[in-house]
């Protein structure tokens, strides 16, 4: 067997740019390596509908930026959603 690409023993990471997308824009365009611990859920409410977003907070400018759901593994999304629901059901 040969390794084609080394895995990440620390979990999921993704290179992203701080754009403020989904949160009023205004990001600083810093390029960041976001890890699964950096992802949290935000939500918008309109009447009886709730939309959920997977978000990180830029360490440079404190701007929130949403990451498309398709770019995040399901286990990371599930963990973030469980944390969100746990905090909001107290």
Secondary structure by P-SEA (a helix, b strand, c coil): ccccbbbbcccbbbbbbcccccccccccccccccccccbbbbbcccccbbbbbbbbbbccccbbbbcccccccaaaaaaaaaaaaaaaac
